[in-house]
Amino acid sequence: DIAAFYNFYTHLRSAEPGAPFVEGSPAPTDIVQPFVASNKMGGGTYGIEPFVEWKVLPKWKLLGSYSYLQMNIRKNKDSQDPTGDNPDGQNPRHQFFVQSSIDLPKHFEQDLSLRYVDKLPSLNIPSYYSLDFHLGWRPGTHLELSLVGHDLLNSQHLEFIPEFINTTPTEVRRTVSGRIAWKF
């Protein structure tokens, strides 16, 4: 499968400065600069997303996908939004994903997934690879035992830093877990 897209947007959300005011309580006295949501941005996005599924053997399947994204979003001439003009550098331009799924003997199954996410240059976030692993065993029709590992190549990696609002950056840590499931 392959998908190509082009989208054009108008009236996208912007953060416009409101009238500053003095706030004296609680102390100390501060000058507050509020920002008001407005719709003074517009532009387009385009890209391509191919996807491949290959049944190598009756019990072995490979999946692969790639994504290319280009953004061209601009503030209107009357906008006073203090954030960056084009959010293109806040989104990965290139991403790919490869997964191998194998049904093993004795009711075991194994999945291995590798993905790549391109850098986010305007946020100073480097590109990264992530490897996930799943080993499952179904000894009966109702019981499933599994071992799962996420982000096994790195102890942690940064995924996003908010540009305008001061909140905690999004960081993903390596995890390994076991699971017991009884289905009825």
C-alpha positions as CSV (number, residue, x, y, z in Angstrom):
1,D,0.0,0.0,0.0
2,I,1.1,3.6,-0.5
3,A,-0.6,6.8,0.5
4,A,0.4,10.3,-0.7
5,F,-1.2,13.4,0.8
6,Y,-1.4,17.2,0.5
7,N,-3.4,19.2,2.9
8,F,-4.0,23.0,2.9
9,Y,-5.1,24.7,6.1
10,T,-6.4,28.2,7.0
11,H,-7.4,29.7,10.4
12,L,-4.9,27.5,12.4
13,R,-4.5,28.3,16.0
14,S,-2.0,31.0,17.1
15,A,-1.3,32.5,20.5
16,E,-1.8,36.3,20.2
17,P,-0.6,38.7,23.0
18,G,-3.5,40.2,25.0
19,A,-3.3,43.5,27.0
20,P,-0.7,43.3,29.8
21,F,-1.9,44.0,33.3
22,V,-0.4,44.4,36.8
23,E,-1.1,41.8,39.4
24,G,-0.3,42.7,43.0
25,S,-1.6,39.8,44.9
26,P,0.0,37.6,46.0
27,A,3.2,39.5,46.4
28,P,5.5,40.4,44.7
29,T,3.8,42.6,42.1
30,D,4.1,41.2,38.6
31,I,3.3,42.4,35.1
32,V,1.3,39.7,33.4
33,Q,1.4,39.3,29.6
34,P,-1.6,37.0,28.7
35,F,-1.9,35.2,25.4
36,V,-5.2,34.6,23.7
37,A,-5.9,31.7,21.3
38,S,-6.6,33.0,17.8
39,N,-6.6,31.6,14.3
40,K,-3.9,33.6,12.5
41,M,-1.9,30.8,10.8
42,G,-2.2,28.8,7.7
43,G,-0.3,26.7,5.2
44,G,0.1,23.1,4.0
45,T,1.5,19.7,4.6
46,Y,2.4,17.0,2.2
47,G,4.1,13.6,2.3
48,I,4.1,10.0,1.4
49,E,3.6,6.8,3.4
50,P,4.3,3.4,1.9
51,F,3.5,0.2,3.8
52,V,4.6,-3.4,2.9
53,E,3.5,-6.7,4.4
54,W,5.3,-9.9,3.4
55,K,4.4,-13.4,4.5
56,V,7.9,-14.9,4.2
57,L,6.7,-18.3,5.4
58,P,3.3,-19.5,6.7
59,K,4.3,-18.7,10.3
60,W,6.6,-15.7,9.6
61,K,5.5,-12.2,8.6
62,L,7.5,-9.0,8.0
63,L,6.0,-5.5,8.1
64,G,7.6,-2.3,7.0
65,S,6.5,1.3,6.7
66,Y,8.1,4.7,5.9
67,S,6.7,8.2,6.4
68,Y,7.9,11.4,4.9
69,L,6.3,14.7,6.1
70,Q,6.9,18.2,4.9
71,M,5.2,21.1,6.6
72,N,5.0,24.8,5.5
73,I,2.9,26.6,8.1
74,R,3.2,30.4,8.4
75,K,1.7,33.1,10.6
76,N,-0.6,35.6,8.9
77,K,0.9,39.1,8.4
78,D,-1.3,40.5,11.3
79,S,-0.2,37.8,13.7
80,Q,2.0,38.7,16.7
81,D,2.4,35.1,17.9
82,P,5.8,34.9,19.5
83,T,6.4,31.2,18.7
84,G,8.3,30.0,15.7
85,D,6.9,30.7,12.3
86,N,7.0,27.1,10.8
87,P,6.5,24.0,13.0
88,D,8.2,21.8,10.4
89,G,11.3,21.4,12.7
90,Q,9.0,20.2,15.5
91,N,7.9,17.1,13.6
92,P,10.1,14.3,12.3
93,R,10.6,14.5,8.5
94,H,11.5,10.8,8.2
95,Q,10.2,7.8,10.1
96,F,10.4,4.1,9.4
97,F,9.2,0.9,11.1
98,V,10.1,-2.7,10.6
99,Q,8.5,-5.7,12.4
100,S,9.1,-9.4,12.3
101,S,6.4,-11.7,13.8
102,I,7.0,-15.4,14.1
103,D,4.7,-18.2,15.3
104,L,7.1,-20.6,17.0
105,P,6.6,-24.3,18.0
106,K,4.9,-25.2,21.3
107,H,2.5,-22.2,21.1
108,F,5.2,-19.6,21.4
109,E,5.2,-16.3,19.4
110,Q,7.9,-13.7,19.0
111,D,7.7,-10.1,17.7
112,L,10.7,-7.8,17.1
113,S,10.1,-4.2,16.1
114,L,12.6,-1.5,15.1
115,R,11.7,2.1,14.4
116,Y,13.6,5.2,13.5
117,V,12.4,8.8,14.2
118,D,14.2,11.7,12.5
119,K,15.5,14.7,14.5
120,L,13.4,17.6,15.6
121,P,15.8,20.4,14.8
122,S,13.9,23.4,16.1
123,L,13.6,21.6,19.5
124,N,17.2,20.3,19.5
125,I,16.1,16.7,19.8
126,P,18.3,14.2,18.0
127,S,17.0,11.3,15.9
128,Y,16.7,7.9,17.6
129,Y,16.1,4.2,17.0
130,S,13.9,2.2,19.2
131,L,13.8,-1.6,19.5
132,D,10.8,-3.5,21.1
133,F,10.6,-7.2,21.8
134,H,7.7,-9.5,22.7
135,L,7.8,-13.2,23.5
136,G,4.5,-14.8,24.3
137,W,3.4,-18.3,25.2
138,R,-0.2,-19.7,25.0
139,P,-0.2,-23.0,26.8
140,G,-4.0,-23.2,26.5
141,T,-6.9,-21.4,24.9
142,H,-7.4,-19.1,27.9
143,L,-3.9,-18.4,29.3
144,E,-1.2,-16.2,27.8
145,L,2.2,-15.5,29.4
146,S,4.4,-12.9,27.9
147,L,7.7,-11.0,28.3
148,V,7.8,-7.5,26.7
149,G,10.7,-5.0,26.3
150,H,10.3,-1.5,25.0
151,D,13.0,0.9,23.9
152,L,15.8,-1.7,24.4
153,L,18.5,0.3,22.6
154,N,18.5,3.3,24.9
155,S,18.0,3.7,28.6
156,Q,15.9,6.7,27.7
157,H,15.4,9.2,24.9
158,L,13.8,12.6,24.5
159,E,10.7,12.8,22.2
160,F,9.4,16.3,22.6
161,I,10.0,19.6,24.4
162,P,7.1,22.1,24.5
163,E,8.2,25.3,22.8
164,F,5.9,27.9,24.3
165,I,4.3,26.6,27.5
166,N,6.8,25.6,30.2
167,T,5.9,22.0,30.9
168,T,8.0,18.9,31.4
169,P,9.7,17.5,28.3
170,T,8.4,14.1,27.1
171,E,11.0,11.4,27.7
172,V,10.6,7.7,27.1
173,R,12.5,5.2,29.3
174,R,13.4,1.6,28.6
175,T,10.9,-0.8,30.2
176,V,10.8,-4.6,30.6
177,S,7.7,-6.3,31.9
178,G,5.9,-9.6,32.2
179,R,2.3,-10.3,31.7
180,I,-0.1,-13.0,32.7
181,A,-3.5,-12.9,31.0
182,W,-6.5,-15.2,31.5
183,K,-9.2,-14.7,28.8
184,F,-12.7,-16.1,29.1
